[in-house]
Amino acid sequence: MKSFFEGIASLFVDFLFVPFDGLRKLELSNWWAANTLNWIFILICCGAMVYWIKQLNIFKANNEDEQDTTAHSFLK
């Protein structure tokens, strides 16, 4: 059983976390390059939020949104 868990540890440390080791070394020389993936995720989230707000405004303009506070049974 011990070898099974050592195999899992070896899989993660020796193979799956290798890109993160590269990013850790890159951060010492160039912070912006090391955090490029974070900036990409931030841009994706900002784009999704803008899309969501635009869709909310479309539904509000068409009076399709229900703003009744008793829409949920626990609020009655």
N, CA, C and O of each residue as an XYZ file, in Angstrom:
304
protein
N       0.817     -1.185      0.000
C       0.000      0.000      0.000
C       0.870      1.263      0.000
O       0.513      2.283     -0.588
N       2.019      1.165      0.673
C       2.920      2.307      0.730
C       3.443      2.660     -0.662
O       3.583      3.835     -1.001
N       3.728      1.640     -1.458
C       4.251      1.900     -2.799
C       3.198      2.555     -3.696
O       3.537      3.318     -4.600
N       1.930      2.258     -3.445
C       0.857      2.889     -4.210
C       0.864      4.404     -3.985
O       0.808      5.174     -4.943
N       0.933      4.827     -2.727
C       0.944      6.253     -2.425
C       2.244      6.914     -2.858
O       2.241      8.084     -3.242
N       3.350      6.191     -2.804
C       4.606      6.733     -3.319
C       4.544      6.899     -4.830
O       5.129      7.833     -5.379
N       3.840      6.001     -5.500
C       3.645      6.140     -6.946
C       2.820      7.368     -7.292
O       3.125      8.077     -8.251
N       1.767      7.623     -6.506
C       0.960      8.829     -6.724
C       1.801     10.080     -6.473
O       1.723     11.044     -7.234
N       2.601     10.067     -5.413
C       3.470     11.210     -5.118
C       4.476     11.425     -6.240
O       4.740     12.562     -6.630
N       5.029     10.352     -6.752
C       5.989     10.458     -7.847
C       5.329     11.015     -9.106
O       5.928     11.821     -9.817
N       4.100     10.587     -9.381
C       3.375     11.085    -10.558
C       3.227     12.596    -10.489
O       3.498     13.297    -11.464
N       2.801     13.095     -9.345
C       2.581     14.536     -9.226
C       3.892     15.312     -9.186
O       4.037     16.308     -9.895
N       4.845     14.878     -8.374
C       6.081     15.638     -8.192
C       6.961     15.579     -9.432
O       7.529     16.593     -9.838
N       7.079     14.402    -10.036
C       8.017     14.229    -11.147
C       7.438     14.580    -12.511
O       8.193     14.864    -13.440
N       6.111     14.565    -12.654
C       5.528     14.781    -13.979
C       4.542     15.943    -14.022
O       4.711     16.864    -14.821
N       3.532     15.911    -13.187
C       2.445     16.878    -13.316
C       2.791     18.274    -12.806
O       2.225     19.253    -13.293
N       3.699     18.397    -11.843
C       4.055     19.703    -11.308
C       5.298     20.306    -11.964
O       5.764     21.361    -11.535
N       5.830     19.668    -12.974
C       7.025     20.192    -13.649
C       6.776     21.574    -14.259
O       7.644     22.439    -14.144
N       5.616     21.823    -14.912
C       5.400     23.184    -15.431
C       5.384     24.246    -14.335
O       5.830     25.371    -14.561
N       4.879     23.905    -13.162
C       4.860     24.866    -12.068
C       6.265     25.159    -11.552
O       6.547     26.274    -11.113
N       7.137     24.173    -11.602
C       8.531     24.420    -11.233
C       9.172     25.396    -12.213
O       9.950     26.264    -11.818
N       8.842     25.248    -13.486
C       9.358     26.179    -14.488
C       8.853     27.590    -14.262
O       9.608     28.551    -14.409
N       7.566     27.725    -13.900
C       7.035     29.056    -13.604
C       7.682     29.655    -12.362
O       7.906     30.864    -12.294
N       7.979     28.816    -11.389
C       8.622     29.305    -10.164
C      10.015     29.844    -10.469
O      10.420     30.867     -9.915
N      10.747     29.166    -11.343
C      12.083     29.649    -11.729
C      11.990     30.896    -12.608
O      12.834     31.787    -12.521
N      10.954     30.952    -13.458
C      10.779     32.104    -14.346
C      10.424     33.361    -13.558
O      10.778     34.468    -13.964
N       9.726     33.196    -12.433
C       9.315     34.351    -11.650
C      10.508     35.135    -11.115
O      10.409     36.347    -10.918
N      11.616     34.474    -10.880
C      12.791     35.166    -10.372
C      13.378     36.118    -11.400
O      14.016     37.107    -11.039
N      13.168     35.827    -12.681
C      13.728     36.693    -13.712
C      12.698     37.631    -14.333
O      13.031     38.759    -14.696
N      11.445     37.176    -14.460
C      10.437     38.005    -15.109
C       9.076     37.698    -14.497
O       8.475     36.663    -14.786
N       8.592     38.605    -13.647
C       7.329     38.398    -12.954
C       6.165     38.378    -13.925
O       5.253     37.564    -13.774
N       6.176     39.263    -14.926
C       5.060     39.365    -15.868
C       4.901     38.086    -16.685
O       3.779     37.629    -16.908
N       5.986     37.519    -17.121
C       5.904     36.286    -17.907
C       5.413     35.124    -17.048
O       4.671     34.268    -17.531
N       5.816     35.087    -15.789
C       5.408     34.000    -14.913
C       3.917     34.071    -14.590
O       3.303     33.041    -14.314
N       3.330     35.250    -14.619
C       1.927     35.416    -14.274
C       1.031     35.599    -15.493
O      -0.105     36.052    -15.357
N       1.516     35.260    -16.663
C       0.721     35.395    -17.877
C      -0.553     34.568    -17.805
O      -1.613     35.034    -18.223
N      -0.471     33.372    -17.293
C      -1.650     32.521    -17.187
C      -2.700     33.155    -16.275
O      -3.895     33.078    -16.560
N      -2.267     33.770    -15.197
C      -3.209     34.460    -14.306
C      -3.902     35.608    -15.019
O      -5.108     35.803    -14.864
N      -3.138     36.376    -15.807
C      -3.741     37.494    -16.529
C      -4.741     37.002    -17.568
O      -5.769     37.641    -17.792
N      -4.449     35.879    -18.198
C      -5.394     35.313    -19.167
C      -6.698     34.929    -18.479
O      -7.779     35.199    -19.003
N      -6.605     34.300    -17.309
C      -7.811     33.932    -16.572
C      -8.590     35.165    -16.128
O      -9.821     35.156    -16.148
N      -7.895     36.217    -15.730
C      -8.569     37.447    -15.330
C      -9.310     38.054    -16.509
O     -10.442     38.511    -16.354
N      -8.692     38.067    -17.685
C      -9.352     38.608    -18.874
C     -10.570     37.785    -19.266
O     -11.590     38.345    -19.670
N     -10.480     36.467    -19.154
C     -11.623     35.609    -19.456
C     -12.774     35.901    -18.495
O     -13.928     35.991    -18.914
N     -12.460     36.047    -17.213
C     -13.500     36.345    -16.219
C     -14.125     37.718    -16.462
O     -15.338     37.877    -16.328
N     -13.318     38.697    -16.813
C     -13.860     40.029    -17.107
C     -14.765     39.993    -18.330
O     -15.817     40.631    -18.344
N     -14.361     39.253    -19.351
C     -15.193     39.118    -20.542
C     -16.509     38.418    -20.238
O     -17.556     38.806    -20.757
N     -16.462     37.395    -19.405
C     -17.689     36.690    -19.030
C     -18.612     37.598    -18.224
O     -19.831     37.547    -18.389
N     -18.038     38.430    -17.355
C     -18.859     39.336    -16.566
C     -19.524     40.392    -17.448
O     -20.697     40.713    -17.259
N     -18.784     40.923    -18.398
C     -19.360     41.903    -19.322
C     -20.488     41.274    -20.121
O     -21.539     41.894    -20.287
N     -20.298     40.062    -20.617
C     -21.338     39.355    -21.359
C     -22.570     39.141    -20.491
O     -23.693     39.346    -20.951
N     -22.373     38.730    -19.241
C     -23.470     38.454    -18.331
C     -24.267     39.725    -18.044
O     -25.498     39.698    -18.035
N     -23.569     40.838    -17.810
C     -24.249     42.098    -17.524
C     -25.023     42.575    -18.753
O     -26.123     43.112    -18.621
N     -24.458     42.384    -19.941
C     -25.182     42.766    -21.159
C     -26.447     41.927    -21.321
O     -27.487     42.455    -21.715
N     -26.377     40.643    -21.026
C     -27.564     39.793    -21.114
C     -28.611     40.208    -20.080
O     -29.805     40.206    -20.380
N     -28.181     40.562    -18.872
C     -29.121     41.038    -17.862
C     -29.824     42.309    -18.322
O     -31.025     42.466    -18.104
N     -29.086     43.216    -18.957
C     -29.692     44.446    -19.456
C     -30.680     44.169    -20.580
O     -31.702     44.848    -20.680
N     -30.394     43.185    -21.427
C     -31.329     42.822    -22.501
C     -32.641     42.308    -21.910
O     -33.720     42.702    -22.351
N     -32.545     41.433    -20.915
C     -33.757     40.913    -20.283
C     -34.512     42.004    -19.542
O     -35.743     41.998    -19.518
N     -33.792     42.937    -18.938
C     -34.450     44.029    -18.227
C     -35.160     44.960    -19.196
O     -36.254     45.439    -18.900
N     -34.558     45.223    -20.346
C     -35.166     46.097    -21.345
C     -36.436     45.477    -21.925
O     -37.364     46.203    -22.283
N     -36.492     44.150    -22.024
C     -37.669     43.458    -22.563
C     -38.698     43.130    -21.488
O     -39.716     42.501    -21.779
N     -38.445     43.550    -20.248
C     -39.313     43.251    -19.105
C     -39.544     41.753    -18.949
O     -40.654     41.329    -18.626
N     -38.523     40.962    -19.171
C     -38.620     39.514    -19.042
C     -38.090     39.012    -17.705
O     -38.246     37.836    -17.376
N     -37.476     39.882    -16.949
C     -36.960     39.429    -15.656
C     -38.039     39.584    -14.594
O     -38.806     40.546    -14.603
N     -38.083     38.633    -13.689
C     -39.078     38.681    -12.624
C     -38.411     39.184    -11.359
O     -37.483     38.559    -10.847
N     -38.885     40.314    -10.856
C     -38.286     40.924     -9.681
C     -39.175     40.766     -8.457
O     -39.076     41.539     -7.504
N     -40.027     39.780     -8.488
C     -40.924     39.513     -7.371
C     -40.126     38.864     -6.241
O     -39.472     37.842     -6.446
N     -40.181     39.454     -5.061
C     -39.411     38.914     -3.944
C     -39.992     37.619     -3.421
O     -39.340     36.923     -2.643
N     -41.206     37.278     -3.830
C     -41.806     36.013     -3.383
C     -41.594     34.919     -4.411
O     -42.322     33.926     -4.423
N     -40.603     35.092     -5.276
C     -40.312     34.078     -6.284
C     -39.817     32.777     -5.644
O     -39.938     31.700     -6.229
N     -39.264     32.892     -4.446
C     -38.791     31.710     -3.732
C     -39.745     31.413     -2.594
O     -40.240     32.325     -1.931
N     -39.995     30.156     -2.374
C     -40.972     29.758     -1.371
C     -40.542     30.146      0.039
O     -41.401     30.361      0.894
N     -39.269     30.241      0.304
C     -38.836     30.574      1.656
C     -38.984     32.060      1.973
O     -38.809     32.450      3.127
N     -39.301     32.907      0.985
C     -39.485     34.327      1.211
C     -40.947     34.688      1.467
O     -41.246     35.842      1.773
N     -41.849     33.738      1.349
C     -43.286     34.031      1.542
C     -43.638     34.140      2.990
O     -44.797     34.381      3.327
